[in-house]
Amino acid sequence: MSVRDPMSTASGAHLRAPDSARLAEATGVFAMLSDATRLHLLWLLAQGESDVGTLTERTDASRTAVSQHLAKLRLAGLVDTRREGRHIHYRLSDGHLRRLVLEALSHADHRVSGQAPHD
């Protein structure tokens, strides 16, 4: 039986061992993901770019709360913006974050539904 390299399963994974700066950065990302509203917003943005109004309609949060969470996510570098007239459109900053959010929620789905885990 061979031992699999855990990094070989993550698409686009970097093989560098984490130093204190990388661990601190990852901890900050996980802290931003630890809020249910922010995680929901990131999941919605993983589906594609969106504006505050559309995001508000798709969550249980108020427009003010959605705007505040998006501001925190933007400050943390997790979302980028694009202005179109009077509207600001939000999108995830990179594919690593998209995969992280989707994997976290896929993991949660397995835990909640009782489906067997898989690679």
Backbone hydrogen bonds in HBPLUS format (Angstrom, degrees):
<---DONOR---> <-ACCEPTOR-->    atom                        ^
c    i                          cat <-CA-CA->   ^        H-A-AA   ^      H-
h    n   atom  resd res      DA  || num        DHA   H-A  angle D-A-AA Bond
n    s   type  num  typ     dist DA aas  dist angle  dist       angle   num
A0008-SER N   A0005-ASP O   2.99 MM   3  5.45 151.7  2.07 113.8 122.4     1
A0013-ALA N   A0010-ALA O   3.10 MM   3  5.22 154.2  2.17 131.7 125.7     2
A0023-LEU N   A0019-ASP O   2.93 MM   4  6.16 160.7  1.96 159.2 165.4     3
A0024-ALA N   A0020-SER O   2.96 MM   4  6.03 155.3  2.03 141.3 147.9     4
A0025-GLU N   A0021-ALA O   2.98 MM   4  6.18 156.9  2.03 143.3 149.7     5
A0026-ALA N   A0022-ARG O   2.93 MM   4  6.11 164.8  1.96 149.0 152.9     6
A0027-THR N   A0023-LEU O   2.91 MM   4  6.04 153.8  1.98 144.1 151.9     7
A0028-GLY N   A0024-ALA O   3.00 MM   4  6.24 151.1  2.08 145.2 152.5     8
A0029-VAL N   A0025-GLU O   3.06 MM   4  6.42 150.9  2.15 146.7 154.6     9
A0030-PHE N   A0026-ALA O   2.93 MM   4  6.24 164.7  1.95 153.6 157.3    10
A0031-ALA N   A0027-THR O   2.90 MM   4  6.11 145.4  2.03 142.4 152.5    11
A0032-MET N   A0028-GLY O   3.07 MM   4  6.37 150.6  2.16 143.3 150.1    12
A0033-LEU N   A0029-VAL O   2.99 MM   4  6.34 143.0  2.14 144.8 155.9    13
A0034-SER N   A0030-PHE O   3.05 MM   4  6.12 116.3  2.47 136.4 151.3    14
A0034-SER N   A0031-ALA O   3.20 MM   3  5.11 148.5  2.31  96.0 105.3    15
A0039-LEU N   A0035-ASP O   2.90 MM   4  6.11 163.2  1.93 158.7 164.2    16
A0040-HIS N   A0036-ALA O   2.91 MM   4  6.05 156.2  1.97 144.3 150.9    17
A0041-LEU N   A0037-THR O   2.91 MM   4  6.18 159.4  1.95 150.6 156.2    18
A0042-LEU N   A0038-ARG O   2.87 MM   4  6.13 159.6  1.91 151.6 157.2    19
A0043-TRP N   A0039-LEU O   2.87 MM   4  6.12 151.2  1.95 146.4 154.7    20
A0044-LEU N   A0040-HIS O   2.90 MM   4  6.21 161.0  1.94 152.3 157.2    21
A0045-LEU N   A0041-LEU O   2.89 MM   4  6.16 157.6  1.94 149.4 155.8    22
A0046-ALA N   A0042-LEU O   2.83 MM   4  6.02 130.3  2.08 137.7 151.4    23
A0046-ALA N   A0043-TRP O   3.10 MM   3  4.94 128.7  2.38  91.4 105.6    24
A0047-GLN N   A0044-LEU O   3.03 MM   3  5.35 147.5  2.14 103.6 113.4    25
A0048-GLY N   A0045-LEU O   3.05 MM   3  4.96 139.5  2.22  94.3 106.1    26
A0050-SER N   A0090-TYR O   2.98 MM  40  5.38 152.8  2.06 144.8 153.5    27
A0090-TYR N   A0050-SER O   2.66 MM  40  5.38 174.7  1.66 158.1 156.5    28
A0055-LEU N   A0051-ASP O   2.99 MM   4  6.22 164.7  2.01 157.6 162.6    29
A0056-THR N   A0052-VAL O   2.81 MM   4  5.96 155.5  1.87 152.3 159.1    30
A0057-GLU N   A0053-GLY O   3.07 MM   4  6.32 156.6  2.13 146.3 151.9    31
A0058-ARG N   A0054-THR O   3.21 MM   4  6.43 137.1  2.40 140.9 151.7    32
A0058-ARG N   A0055-LEU O   3.17 MM   3  5.18 130.8  2.43  95.0 107.9    33
A0059-THR N   A0056-THR O   3.28 MM   3  5.35 164.8  2.31 105.5 110.0    34
A0066-VAL N   A0062-SER O   2.90 MM   4  6.18 164.6  1.92 156.3 160.6    35
A0067-SER N   A0063-ARG O   2.90 MM   4  6.08 163.2  1.93 149.8 154.5    36
A0068-GLN N   A0064-THR O   2.95 MM   4  6.19 157.2  2.00 148.2 154.6    37
A0069-HIS N   A0065-ALA O   2.89 MM   4  6.12 162.8  1.92 154.6 159.0    38
A0070-LEU N   A0066-VAL O   2.88 MM   4  6.07 160.5  1.92 152.6 158.3    39
A0071-ALA N   A0067-SER O   2.95 MM   4  6.14 149.1  2.05 142.8 151.3    40
A0072-LYS N   A0068-GLN O   3.06 MM   4  6.39 154.9  2.12 146.8 152.9    41
A0073-LEU N   A0069-HIS O   2.92 MM   4  6.21 159.9  1.96 151.0 156.7    42
A0074-ARG N   A0070-LEU O   2.82 MM   4  5.99 149.4  1.92 144.7 153.3    43
A0075-LEU N   A0071-ALA O   2.89 MM   4  6.09 162.2  1.92 149.1 154.0    44
A0076-ALA N   A0072-LYS O   2.95 MM   4  6.13 146.8  2.07 143.7 152.8    45
A0078-LEU N   A0073-LEU O   2.87 MM   5  5.28 150.6  1.95 169.5 163.0    46
A0077-GLY N   A0074-ARG O   2.92 MM   3  5.01 153.2  2.00 103.2 111.8    47
A0093-SER N   A0078-LEU O   2.94 MM  15  5.25 150.4  2.02 136.9 131.0    48
A0080-ASP N   A0091-ARG O   2.83 MM  11  5.43 158.8  1.88 155.9 163.1    49
A0091-ARG N   A0080-ASP O   3.02 MM  11  5.43 146.1  2.13 150.2 153.1    50
A0082-ARG N   A0089-HIS O   2.84 MM   7  5.11 136.9  2.03 142.5 153.6    51
A0089-HIS N   A0082-ARG O   2.75 MM   7  5.11 176.6  1.75 154.6 155.7    52
A0084-GLU N   A0087-HIS O   2.77 MM   3  5.26 169.1  1.78 163.9 166.2    53
A0087-HIS N   A0084-GLU O   3.07 MM   3  5.26 155.1  2.13 130.9 127.6    54
A0098-ARG N   A0094-ASP O   3.28 MM   4  6.64 157.1  2.34 142.4 149.0    55
A0099-ARG N   A0095-GLY O   2.93 MM   4  6.14 167.0  1.94 153.0 155.3    56
A0100-LEU N   A0096-HIS O   2.89 MM   4  6.11 155.4  1.95 148.1 155.8    57
A0101-VAL N   A0097-LEU O   2.93 MM   4  6.12 167.6  1.94 157.1 158.9    58
A0102-LEU N   A0098-ARG O   2.99 MM   4  6.18 169.8  2.00 153.9 157.1    59
A0103-GLU N   A0099-ARG O   2.82 MM   4  5.87 158.1  1.87 147.7 154.2    60
A0104-ALA N   A0100-LEU O   2.89 MM   4  6.04 159.0  1.94 148.1 154.1    61
A0105-LEU N   A0101-VAL O   3.05 MM   4  6.28 160.6  2.09 150.5 155.2    62
A0106-SER N   A0102-LEU O   2.85 MM   4  5.98 142.8  1.99 140.6 151.8    63
A0107-HIS N   A0103-GLU O   2.82 MM   4  5.98 157.7  1.87 149.2 155.0    64
A0108-ALA N   A0104-ALA O   2.99 MM   4  6.24 155.5  2.05 140.6 147.5    65
A0109-ASP N   A0105-LEU O   2.92 MM   4  6.05 149.5  2.01 136.9 145.1    66
A0110-HIS N   A0106-SER O   3.06 MM   4  6.40 155.3  2.12 148.4 153.6    67
A0111-ARG N   A0107-HIS O   3.05 MM   4  6.38 158.7  2.10 150.0 155.9    68
A0112-VAL N   A0108-ALA O   2.84 MM   4  6.05 162.8  1.87 156.4 160.7    69
A0113-SER N   A0109-ASP O   2.82 MM   4  5.78 163.3  1.85 149.8 155.4    70
A0114-GLY N   A0110-HIS O   2.86 MM   4  5.53 132.8  2.09 136.7 146.5    71
